[in-house]
Amino acid sequence: MNVSNLEQKIVGIIMKKIKSLIIAGIMLPAFIYGQNKVRLTNYVNPLMGTTVLTDSTLLGYNPPWRTWNGLTGPGATVPHGMVQVVPVTTYGSGSGYEYEVKTIKAIAQTSGNHWGDLNIPIMPLEGSNFTADNFASSYNHSNEVAHPGYYQVMLDRYKIKAEFTATKRAAYHKYTYTGGQDKKLAFDLVHTGGGSSTWELNKSSNFTITGKQGNLYFYAVMNHRIKSIDISKRNPNQPNVPSSGQGAGGQRKLTGNIDIPVVSFENSDKPLEVKIGISRVSPEGAKANYNTEIANKSFDQVYKDADEKWEQLLSKIKVTGGTKKQKIMFYSCLYRQFCPPNVTSDADGKIAGERDTIPGFETYSSPAIWDVFRTQLPVLDLIQPDVSNNIIKSMILNGERSGFLPTSFHGDFSSVFIAGAYARGIRDYDVKKAYRLMLNNANTPTGDGTKGPRPHNAQYLKLGYVPEANIQNPTTETVSTAGTTKTLEFAYSDYSIAQMAKALEDNDTYKTMMNRSQNYRKVFDIQTGFMRGRLADGKWVTPFDPNYPYYEFMYREANAWQASFFVTHDTKGLISLYKSPKDFELKIDSLFSVPWGGYAKDNLSVFLGQFCMGNQPDFTYPYLYYFLNKPEKSQAILTKLLSDYFGMGPEGLALAGMDDYGSLTGWYVLNAMGIYPYSPADPEYIVSVPIFDKVEIQLGSGKTFIINKKGIGKNISKITIGGAPLHGWFVKYDDMSKGKQLDIYTK
């Protein structure tokens, strides 16, 4: 892939959109323009990751479905906002927005990277040009603008220019009816990201609608007087809108109250403006959030505030050098790091489930820990330690109710996050409670088939590994224990707990957990050189094909190649299991060269050999050559991945796989800067050649950490920290937090 051509293509797309918007009379607020200095928000393209790859040569297989590329959305939001105002092209699609779909069904007030949001969908309508079963509007990307804190589109069916912005807990809609039509607004509350929903809607004044959808309350204020609220009847036999085919519900029959309330307004020449406060706590909370954040502000004021919040946050990292395409990619990826997790407490501090409880800090939704413990959360530790701190507080708050820390999908990586944050000086929470919950997760003997923080942990504690079921003829869809992956993941979490125990001077636990961290050895098969499933009697799973991927048999979303080298806490010990370092090197050579077998499996896409850039399990593998003292081989792989595997496809907007709450984009951010948390529980970062000449990072410590690239070579010749030679390949956070400069000399 030619980087310069791709850069020109992306910039050309952006400029064409701006020119077409100017010609059409569709303008962004004036404060975005006229700046002597380029604002970093202008490098962000929120459409990054919204397109889909269809080229089998890029994907590695012929796609039988819409592939899982990005799943991001261009919703208007502020950092970690409860609100993300997103155009919904496809329910059940993750973010709600799929670039190739040419119609918009509604505008939802929440979005994300997965399928649990898309709440309170509304849609501006006009006259009688709609039915309850058909009111979606076509749109054109040439009349679409996405910017941090802002989204704009022309709804062609109704000739309505739609604009959106947001505060943390409130949405602001502005609809300009360009033909002077009768203004109407549908509340399509039967739809959410997860399917049908219970809902309520009431007129509380001539300008106000209140209600709820599921457990989310809203308070909506319009600038036009309400003339009437009519009910538009749906066909009860009409199936719900189909999903995108990504396992998110498919077609289902609508249930419950499926009718659509349609609000009609008295005539006015002004644009229809709608302000919506939301709350997960109470109706009063929704109204209070509206009053606190948005009631007395104009659209331009809210947008300007949102843009400034993003500018200040993005300015925490400033880069010099690189191409325009690289800056667009870098800041578009950095932007994604600060979208989730989302604030869940109200502006007055109250929280869901305990309406009268004010914990004294902003609570956050649980991170998608399996996805982001190795990328996005370490970025937050560097740039937003206060947010990391409150996420941990939120985990503890919920853990006091359940007895456990959240595990999120697979593994047990809350302990990794907390241990790493603690090692980086993030400690403004009850450390003893956090540590006790970490131990609860690790030591609770969860039985087979029973729920708990570590499924099958009783067997792990007894055998030192999670055994696999003896299943004949397993397929990619076989659901079992994923025992090999669990063993590797539990072993790393045990190591993380050991580091916390050491810091807290709990020496007995430190020794126990360090011993358990070696359990990865029990699933290593010396005959094949792979981590392999074992039965409870100790026998290996047979037959064995290391190239065949499974979703939840032996491995989780991986084949043997993609799972076998996840030993980030003891890579030297992993190498010692091979006959020689040379044998290990040959194995890693094969990892990046043995062709992918063309298997089509959810979550697995875009390969370099067997290495899968589109999914998380092997994110650290490009660095394995460092441990053989051959960093130049790692650098060649990193350079290719950064150059060719981001901004893919004809539009230059596709990612290699799902972004999963900032995981994939976080990988790009860290590697583009030349530092990567190889073992996130440890306060150190492996060093590579950055793509920029200079990177300035404002750390939570108050110091600015500077990374300088010296020379134009592709490989490292020397590294210094604070002017002194760096011994080895890892820079310590302690040196970074003191503002010592990292100089990377290249050859």
N, C-alpha and C positions, 0 to 999 in steps of 0.2 A: 504494500500500500504506500503510495507516494504522499508523504506528510504535507509537503508544500501544496500539492494539488487539493488535498483534503481541506487544508486550511482555507484556501481560496474558495472552495465550494461552500464551506460553512459561513464564511464572512459574506459571500455573495448572497446566500439565502437570507441572512439577517438584513443586509442592505436592501434587497428587493422587497422584503416585508415592510421595512420602514418607508421606502419610497411609495409603495402602493397605498400605505395607510395615509401618507401625506396627500397623495393625489385624491384619495377618497374623502378627504376631510376628517379622517379619524386620527386624532392627535393624542399623544401621551401628555400628562401634565407637564407644564413648562419647566418645572424645576429639574427634570431629568436632563434637559439640554442646556446649552450655554455655559457649561463648566469649562474652565481653563484646564482643569485636571480631570483625566478620565476616572470616573467613579468605578470602583471595583464591582458594584452591582451591575454595571453595564457589560461586564464580562460573563455574567451568569446567564445561562440559557436554561430555564426550568423545563424546557421540552426535551432536554437530554435524557435519554433512557425511555422515552415514550414510544419509540418506533420498534418495529419487530424485524428480526432477520428472517429471510426466506431462502437465502442462497445456501444450498447444501454444502458448498465448498467452504463456507465460513462456519456454518453450524457444526459440521462433522457428520451430518446425517440428513436424510430427506424428511422434512418435518410433516408428520401426519396431523398436526394441530398447530394452532398459533403458539409460537415458542415463547419461552419465559424470558424475554429480553427486557430488562429494566424494571417494568411495572411501576415506573414513576409517573407522577402527574404534575401538571402546571398550576396547581391550585394556589390562589393568593393566600399567603400566610405570613406570620412573623416567626422568629426563632422559637421553636418548641411550642407553637400555638395550639390551643385546644381546637381552634378553627382553621380549616383549610378549605377555602371556597373553590370547588373544583367542578369543571364541566364534565358531566357524566355522558360518555358515549356508549359505555357498556357496563351494565350492572354485573357483578360477579367477576370483575376483571382485575381486582387488586386496587389500584389507585382510582379506578373509575374511568380513566381516560386512555383510549387507544388511538394513536395518531392516524392509523389508516382508516378508521371508521369515520364516515362522512356526515354523521348526524349527531346532534346533541339532544339527549333525552330530558335532561334536567340539570339544575345546578345544586349540588350538595354542599352542606356546610362543614362536613368532615371528610377527610380522605386519609390515605396512608400508603403503605406498600403492599397491604394484604386486604383481606375480604371482610373485615368486621365493621367497616365504617360506611361512608356515603349516606350519612344521616340527614334528615330534613331536606329532601330534594324539593326544589321549587322551580317553576318554569314560567317566564313571562309569555302571555298569549295576547291575541288581539281579535276583536270582533267575534265572529263565529267560525273562524278558520281553524277548527280543531275538533277532535272528538276525544273522549276519555281514553280510548284505546290507541289513539294516534295523534300525538301532539309534538313529536320530536321535530327539530328543525335541522335542515342542512346548513353547512357552513363551509368556508374556504380558508385554508391555512394562510392565504395571502391577506386575509382580513383578520388575522389573529396576532395578538401580542402577548407574550408572557415575560414577566419581569419579577424579581423578588418583591413580594407584597402586592402584586397587581396582575390581573389577567383581563384581556379584552377580546371580544369576538363579535362578528356580525351574524345574527341569526337570520339567515336569508329568507326563510319561510314567512317570517313576520316583519321583516325589514326593521329589526330592532338591534341597535348597537348596545351590547351588554358589557358592562365593566364591573369589576369586583376588586375589593381590597379588604383588609382585615386588621383587627387588633388581636390580642391574645385570646380573648373569649367572645369576640363579636365579629359578625360579618357585615359588610357594607356592599349592597347591590345598587347599581345605577343603570336604568334602562331608558335609552333614548329612542322613542318611537318616531322614526324618521318620516312616516307618512301621515302623522296626525290621527292614528287609529284609536279605537276604544281600548283602554288599557285593562288587562285582566292578569291575574296571577294564580297559577295552579299550585296547590300544596299536595304533592304526590307522596303522601306519607305512608302509603302501603309498601313503598320500595325502600330498601336499604342495600348495603353491600351484601348482606347475608340472606336476602329474600324478603318475604312479607313480614309485617311488623304490626304490633298494636299501637294505636295512636289516638290522640285527642286534639281537637282544634276548637277554639272559642273566640268570638269577637268580644273584646273587653272594653273597647271604646271605638269611636268613629275612625280612629287611625291605628288601632292596635289589635293584633292577633296573638293569642297565647295558646300554648299546647305542649304536647310531648310526643315523642316517638320512642317507643321502648322505654328506656330509662334516661333518655336525654330530653331535657326541658328546653323550651325556647320562648322568647319574648320578642315579637316582631313589630316594629313601628314603621309605618309608611308615611310619606309626605303628601299623599293624596287621600281625600276623604273616601271611606268605604261606602259604596252604594248598596252592595248586596253580597251575600255569600251563597252561591248556588252549588248544588251537588250534581256533578257530572257522573253518570252511571257507566260503569264498565260492564263488559260482557263477562259474566261469571265463569264462562267456560274458556275464556281467553287465558292461555298459559302466561306465566310470568316471562319477562324478557329473557332470552337465552343468555347464558354466560359465554365467555370467550373460549370455552373449552379447556380451561386451565384447572379443572378440578374444583371449581368454586360454586357448585350448586346445580349447574345445568338448567334445564327447563323444569319449572315446578308450577303447580296450579296456585293461583292467588287464593289466600284464605282470609277469614275475618272480614272486617269492613273494608271492601276494596274500592269504594267510591272515592272520587276526587273532589275535594272542596275547591271551587274556583271563585276567587274574590274579584268583583268588578268595582271599578273606581269611577268617581265623578270626573267629568271632563276637566282637563288641565293641559296647558301648553308646556308645562315643565316636565323634565324627565322624571320617571317614576323611581323614587329612591326607597330602598328597604334596608333597615338596620335590624339585625337579628342577634340578640344576646342569647347564649346557650349556657347550660349548666348541667352537670351530672349529679347535682345535689338536690335541687328543689326548684319549683316555679319562682319562688322569691329570689333564689340565687340567679336565675336567668335574667330577671328584671334588674337586679343589683349589678350584674356584670354589664348589662346594657348601660345603665346610668353611670357607672364608674368609668367605662372605657370609651364609649362612642356617642352618647346621647347628644352632646352639644358640639360635635365636630362635623365639619364638612367632609365630603369625599376626598378632596385634595389634601386636607389636613391629615386625614387618616393614612392616605397613601404616602404622604411625605414622611410621616412618623415611621411607617413600616419600612420605607426605603432607607431611612437613616439608621434604624435599628440594624438592618442587614449590612449597611455600609460599615458601621462601627464594628460589627462582629467579623465580617470578612477582612477588615483592615488589621485584625490580629495577626494575619500572615500576609506579608508583602513580598512579592517576588520581583526580581530584576533579570532581564534577559529572557531567553526562550522565544518561541514564535507566538503570534497572536492566537493561533489555533491551540497551542499548549496552554496559554493563559485562559482562554475560554473554557477548555476542558478542566483545568485546575480549579478555577473558581466555581464552575458549575458543579464539580464534585464536592468542593468544600462546602458549598451551599447545602448540599444534601446531608452533611454531617449534623446540621443544626435544625433539621426539621423534626424528626423524632428523637427521643421519646417526647410525649406531649404532656403539658401541664394538665392536671386533673382537678386541682382544688379551685374554688371560686376566688374572686378578687378579694373577698373578705376573709379568705383562709379556710372556709369550711370545706369539708370533704364528704364524698358520697358514702352512704351507709351509716354515717354518724353526723347528722346534720348540725348538731350543736357542738361538735368537736372542732377545735382549731389547733392543729398540731404546731403552729408557729413557723412553718416553712412551706414553700410551694411543693405540693406533691406531684409526682410524675407517674405516668404509665410505666409498666415494667418494660425494659428494653427487650428486644428480640436477641437474647443474650448469646445463643448458639451462633447466630449470624454475625454479631457485631463485637464480641469480646476481644477480637484480635485486630479490629480496625477502628470502627467509629467510636467506641468507648475510650480507647487510648487517645484519640483526637480530642475528645471532650476533657479528658484528664489534663491535657496540655493547655487547651485554650479556654475551657469553661470548667475549672475545678469546682466552682460553686454549684454548677448544675450536677456534676458527678456526685458531689457531696449530698445534694438533695435527692438524687436518685437512690443512693444508698440508704438515706433516711427513710425514703418511701418503702424500700425493700424491707427494712427493719420493722416499720409500722405494720405492713401487711404480714410480715413473718411472725409478729407477736400474736396475730389472730390464728394463723395456720400452723405455726410451729416450725415453718421451713422458709428458706429463701426460694424465690422463683427459679425454675429451671429452663423454661422456654423451649419447647419443642424437643430437645434432645440434650444429653449430657448434663453437666452440673457446673456451669461456668460462672455463677454468681460469685463463687469463692475466688475465681481467677480475677474477676473485676475488682472485688473488694481488696484482695491482697495487693494487687497492682496499684490501686488508688492509694492505699495506706502507705505503701513503699514510696510513693511520690508525694507524700506529705498531706494527703487529703484525709483529714481525721476529725472533722467537726461533727461527729455523731457518736452514739454510744458504742464504742469499739467492743466492749465486752459482750453486748447483746449480739452484735454482728458476728463475732467469733463463735458464740454459742450456737447461733443458727447455722453457721458453716459446718460445725461439728454435727449438728442434728442431721443435716442433709447427708453428710458422709457416713454416719454411723447407724442410721436407722435401717434395720434389716428388712427392707421391703421385699415381700414375697413375690413369687411368679404370678403375674396377672393382676396384682393389686397395685393401686395407685400410690405414688409416693414421690419424693424428690428424686430418688434414684431407682428407677424400675429395675427389678432383679438384683437389688443390692445385697440381699441375703446370700445369694450364691457368690456374688463378687467377694463378700467378706469371708466366706467359707473357703472358696476355691482359689481366690486371687485373680479370677477372671469371670466374665459373664458367659456361660455356655450357650451354645446355639442348639436349637431343636434339630432333631434328626429328620429332616424333611427330604423326601425323594423328589427329584426333578423340580427344584425351585425355579421360579421365573423372576423377571425384573420386578413383578408386582407382589412377590411373596412377602407377607408380613410375619416377622418373627421377632427375635430379641435384638437383632443387630448387635450381637454380643461382642464382636471384635472391636467395632467402633466404640461401644460403651466402655470396654476395658481400657482402651487407649485414652479415652476422654476422662474417665474416672481417675486413672493414674495421674494425669496432668493436674486435675483438680486436687488430688491428694497432695501433690507437690506444692500447689499454691497454698493450701492450708498449712503445710509444713513451714512455709516462709512466714506466714502470719504467726504461727506458734513460736517460731524462733524469735520474732520481734517482740512477742509478749512474754518471752522467757518461760514458755511452757515446754520444757525440754523433753518430757516423756512423749507428749503428743508429736513433737517435732520428729523424734526418732521413729515413732510408729508410722507417721505419714510419709516420711522419706523412704521407709521400707516399702510401703504400699505403692509409692510412686514408681517402683521398679516392676510393677505387675505387667507392664507392657511386654516384658520378656516372655511371659507365659503364653502369649498368643503369637510369638514369632516362630515360624517354621523354617529351620535352617536348611531344609532340603530345597525349598522353593525360593527362599529369600524374601518371603512376604509375611505380613501379619495375616493369620488365617483363622477361620472359625474352628472352635473346639467343642466337642460334645462334653456332657457332664462327666463322662467316664475318662476324659482326657484324650480320646481319639480325635484326629483331625476330621473336619468335614470333607467328605469325599463323594463324588469327584470334585475337582477344584480347577476352576478356570479364572486366572487373575485378570483377564480382560473383560469378563462379563460383569455388567453393573447391576447392583441391587438397590432397591429403595429401603428395605428394612430386613434383609437377611444377611447375616455376617457383618455387613457394613451399612452405614446410613448414607444414602444418596451417593454411592461410590462403588468403584470396583477395588480390587486389591492394590492396584497401582496408586490410586488416589487416597487410600487410607493408611498405607503401610509405613509412612515416614513421619507421622504425627507424633513425634517424641521431642517436642521443642525444649523440654526441660533437661534432656539428657541425650542430645544428638551424638555426642562422642560415644556414649554407651551403646546407642543403636549401631553405630559403625562397628563397634567391637564385636557385634554378633555375627558379622560377615567374616569370611576367611581372611580378608585383608582389606585395607583401605582402597586398594585398586579394584577389588571386587565390588565394593560399595559404589565406587565411581562409575564403573561399568553399568551397575544397576540404575543409577540416576541418569546416565546417558540414555539408557533404554526408556526410562520414564518420559523423557522429552523427545524421543524419536520413534518409538514403536507406534505405528498408526492406530488411531481410534478405529474401532471395528464397525462404525456406522450405526451403533445402537441408538435408538430414539428413546430417551428416558427423561421424564420430568426433571427439571433442575440441572441437568447435565447438558452443557452446550459450549461450543467454541473451545477447541483443544490445541495444544502444542504437543504432539505425540499423544501420550495418555494423560498428560497434565490438563486439568479442566480449569480454564480461567473463569468460566461462568458460574462456579459454585465454590463454597467456602472451604471444604475440607483440606485442599492442598495449597492454600494461599501462601504458606511459608516455604514451599518446596524449591522455588528458584534459588534460595539462599544456601541450599545444602552443600554446594561446592565450596563455600567458605570454610567448612569444617575439614576440607581436604586441602586447604591452602591454595585453592584455585578460584579466587573470586572473579577472575576474568570470564570464566564460563558462566557464572551466575549473572554477571553484568550483561553478557550478550543476550541472555534470556530476558532479563528485566527490560533492557532497551527495546527489544522486539515487542514485548507485551505492552509497554507504555505507549509505544508508537502505533501499533497495528490493532490492538484489541479494545480500544476505547474510541468512541465516535465512529462506529462502523456503519455499514449500510449505505444506500444511495443518498440519504439525506445527511449522513454524517452524524446521526443522533442516536444510534443504537449502542447498547452496552452488550458485553459478552454474555450476560445472564441477568438474573434478578438482582436488583440492587439491595433488596432485603434490608430496609431501614438504614441504608448508608453503608452497608458492608463492602460492596464492590467499589463504590466511589471512594470510600475511605482507604481502600487498598491503593487506589491511584494517588490520592492526596499524599499519603505517607511516602510512597516510593518515588513520587515526583520530587519530593523534598530531599530524598537521599537518606532517610532514617526510617526504620521499620521495627516495631516491637516484636521481635522474633518470638520471645516468650513474654506475653503481656503481664504475667504476674511478677516479672523481674523489672526493676527500674533501670533499664538499659535498652539501647536501640542499635541494631546492626546498621552499618553505614554502607551506602552505595553511591554511585555517581548521580547527583541530582540533574534534572533536566534544565534547571535555571542556574544562572551565574551566581545569584545571591538570594537567600531566603532569610527573612527576618520574622521571627516568631515571638509575639508578646505572650510570655508564659504567665500562668496564674501566680507565680512567685513574685511577679512585678518586674522581673528582669526580661530583657530582650535577648533571645538566643539567635545568633547569626550563623548561617551556614554559607560558606564561600566555596565556589568551585573554581579552582585554579587551573587554567589551561583548557584546551578544547579536546583533549583525548577522551577515549571511551572507557578507559580502565584506570583504576586507582594506582598511583605510584607511592603516595605518602599521605598520612593523615596526622594532623596536629589538633590538639584541643587546648585552648588558652595559650597557644604558642609552643606547647610541649608535645613531643611525639605521643601519639595514641598507641598504646600497647594492645595489639589484637584488633578486632573489627568492631567492637562495641563501644559506644559512647554512653557514659553513665548519666542518669538524670540529675544526679547531684551536681555534676559539672555544668550541665545545661541550665539548671535552676540558678546557678551563680552568674549566669551571663557569659560564660567562657565561650569564645568563638571557635567554631569547628571549621577547619580549613581542609578541603579535600583536593589534593593535587592529582592531576590526571596525566596520563601519557598516551 
